[in-house]
Each structure stands twice: as structure tokens, then as C-alpha cells.
């Protein structure tokens, strides 16, 4: 059986279980598929869906871009230098363990209830997941390759481009997947508490109005975009960047 068929069967089983569960509960507790679809079409026709999803995408992708720009070079430096590891250890442990709600409170105090606060919290929450993956990939590099490059008088820029970056690609992709998943969750939570425009704020409003169909609809919208990024971006990029490895 082909993989697309297996994925389709899995999705159909999920829809069946959803339909089955909705038969035993009232619509305001466990909404049916038609109710959620109706909420979706209503939000689209009013222009709310595109606007709110666009805001959340902006928050999430802005944070992801900052994380990539900061995390990739720092992760490589920390992975290659014990001094850098010792200097960054406390910061990484702090960012990895501090509760998200505390980061949101700090952002509200020092930044205010705005888009910058949402992006800042998302960066702080997702940075360590990506950076530690890059650190692990850098440490897994065969040291003999680096020494060989140095023996041929290769500069740091050449070693970075020709040895380090290709070797950490699988770790970068794995870290990016985890980071993006965390970024979605933290962005929604930050929008929920900060009150910034986006899907998180819409979920907050739907909960207050006991609009369970709306809660499901907004949540499934994010799930749909997560799947879109996985199969429309990560899988093709991974296949392209690791094509030489797979051939060998």
C-alpha cells in the first residue's frame, strides 16, 4: 500500500472517531464535523479567518526566522567550544525551564501587550530546542574531517561552509521541526494571554462565548498549517538537502 493511501486511511479513521464521539455529546460540548465546518465557512466569509491566521503566521514565522538566525551560528559555536558552552549553559537552562506564563508576564511588564511581546516570548521559548539540536549535530561531526580541512590550510569560513553546515543539516531540520511545533503552541498561548490579534485571541473569545465549534475550528486551522509546513516544506527540503546521502 502506498504511503499517501495509508495517510488518507489514518485521516479517515480520525474523522470517523470524531463523528462517533459527536454522537454522544451535545454540540456545545463536542461539536460535530458539520458544525465546525459551518464555523469555518462563516469565519472565511466574514474575512476574519484570513486576517487572524495571517496575524498568527506573521508572529510564528517572524519568531522562527529570528531563532534560525540566532540559533544556527550560536549552536555551531557552542558545539565547537567548551568555553562557549560553559558561558551559555546557565542561559540555556533558564530559557529551557522557565514557564512560558512567566515569560509572558515579563514581556507584558517590559514590552507591553503587542505583537513584539508575542514574538519575543516565542523566540525565548523555542530558541533552546533548535540551538541544542544544532549543538548536538556539531559535536557529532567527525573531527578528522575538520583536521583534514585545516591541514589543507582551509580558513574558518571554508570549514563552516564545506564541512560543518552540510554535516549539521539533518540536525537543523530536526531542530526546526521541533522548534516550529513549539512556536505554534507558544504563539497561540501568548496571543491568548496578551490579547494580541491572532488565532490565540480568537480561541480566547470563543471560549468566553462557549463557542466550542469555534475553538475546534481555530485549533484545526493551525493543525492544517502544521501539516502543510511538514509535507509542503520540510519533507521536500529534507529530500533535496540529503539527496547525496541517500544516494550513497
N, C-alpha and C positions, 0 to 999 in steps of 0.2 A: 504493500500500500504506500502511495506517495505521501510525502510529508504534508503538502497542502491539504490532502484528504484527511489525514489524522488531525490536523489543526482544526479543520472545519467540523469534524465529528466532536472534538472537545468543546468547541463553541456551542454546538447544538445541544450537547448534554447540559452545559451550563444554562442555556436558555430554557431547557425543559425543567431543570430543577428550580429555576426562578419561577416559571409558570406554576409548577406544582406547589411551591411554597406560598404563592399568592392566593391559592385556592382556600387556604386555611386561616387567613387573616384578613382583617378589613383593609381597605385600600389606604387608609391613613397610617396604618402600621407597616404593612408590607405591600407596596404598590405593585400592580400588575404591569406587564410589558406595555400594553396599550396606554396605560395612564402615564408612564414615563415617556413614551413616545409623544403623547399629546403635549406634555410639558416641554419637551424639546422643540417641537414644531411651533409652539406658542412663543418660546423664547427667541427662536430664529426669526419668526415673522415680525416680532417687535424690535429686532435688531439688538436685543440685549445679549444674546448668546455670543455673537461675533465680537462685540465690544468687550465683554467680561473675559472671554477666553483669550482675546488679544492682549488684554492687560496682564493676565497671568502668564502668558507666553513671554511677554516682554520682561516681566520680573524674573522668571525662571531662567530664560536664556541669557539675560544680562548677567545674572549671578554665575551661571555655568561658564560664560566667557571669561569672567574675572578669575574664577577658580582655575581654569585652564592656563591662563596667562601667569598666574602666581604659582600654582601648584607644580607645573611641569618643570620649570627651571629649579625651583627650590627643592623639589623632590630628588632631582638628579644630584644637586649639590649635597644634600643631606645624606644621600645614599653613598656618595664617594668620600665623604669627610666625617671622621669621628668627632672633630671639633664642632662642625656644623650640627651634627646630631645632638651633642651634649647641650649646645646653646639653644636648640629648638625644642628639646624634649618637654620642658615644662609648658611651653605654649601649646604644643600639640596635645598634651594630656588635658590641659584646661579646655581647649576647644572641643575635644572629643567627649568630655564627660559633663561639661556644664549643661544643665537642662535648657532646652530651646525656649521655654517660657521665661527663663531668666535673661537670655539674650534679647528676647523681645522687649522685656521690661527695661533693660539697659538702653536699647535702641530708642524706645519711646521717650526716655528721660533726656538723652543726649542729642537725638536726631529729630524726634517728633513723629507724629502719625502721618507718614507719607511714603511714597514709593522707595525713596532711598533707604528708609528703615527696613522695609521688606527685603530689598536686595542685600543689604548689609547682613541681616540675620541669616539669610540663605547662604551667603558666602561663608560666614563664620561656621555654620553647621556642616556644610558639605566639603569644605577645604581639606580637612584631615583625611576623609575617606579616599579622596583622589590622591592626595600627596603621599600617604602611606603606601598606596599601591605602586606609585612611581618609585618610591624608596626601595620597596621590595624588588622591583624589576631591575633597578640599578645594581643592587647587591648581587643579583643572580647572574650578572654579566661575567663571562669568562675573562678573568684578569689577564690571561695570556694574550688575548686579542688587544687589550689596551697597551700592554707592554710591547707587543709587536709593532703597533702603530707608533709608539714612542721611539722604538728602535729605528724606524724609518724617518725619524725627525718630523712626525706629524704634529701640528700645533693643536691646541685645545679645541679650536673651532672645528678642525677636521675630525678629531676624535669624537666630538659631540655629534657631528653630522653623519659620519660614516660608520661609527661603532655604537655609540650609546643610544641615539634615538631609534635606529632600527631594532635594537635589542629590546627596548622597553615598550615597543608598540603594543604587544599583547596585554601588558600590564596597564598601559594607558587606556586601552579600550575597556578592560575590565573595571578599572577605577572610574572611568567616565560613566559606565552603565550604573554603577552603584551610586555615584555622585548625583547623576540626574534623577534617579529614583528618590534620593534623599531631598534633592532640591524641590521636586514637585510637592512632597509632603510638607516640608518646612515653609515653602511659599504659601501654600493654602492655609497653614496654621497661622502664619504671620498676617496674612490678609484677614483672616477670621478675627484675630485679636486686635490688630492695628486699626482695622476698618478701612483699609485701602481698597480701591476698586479692584475687582477680580473675582475669580470663582470662589475663593475662600469667603469673601464677604457675602456673596450670593447664597452660599450654603448657610452662613450665619442667619441671614434674613429668612431663608426657607424654614430653618429650624424654629425660629420665633413664631412663624405663621403656621406651624405644624404642617408644612407642605412637604410631606415625605417624598412625593413624586419628584419635586424639585431637587431635593437632596440627592436622590438616586441619579437624576438626570445630570446634574453638575458633576457628581463624582465619576459617573461613567464617561463623561466627556474627557476627563483627564486620563482615564484608563485608555480610551481610544487614542489619544495623542501619545501616550507612552508606548503603545503597540506600534503606532505609526513611526515613531523615532527608532524603535528597535528594528523593525523589518524594513523601513524605508531609508534608514541612515546607518545604524550601527552594523547591521549584517553586511550590506554592500561594501562599506568602508573596510570592515574587517577582512572580507574576502579579497578586496583589492590589495590591501597592505600586506597581507600574509600569503599572497599568491606564490611567491618564490619558496616559502617554507613548505607549503602544501605540495608543490611540485617535487621538491627534494624528498 
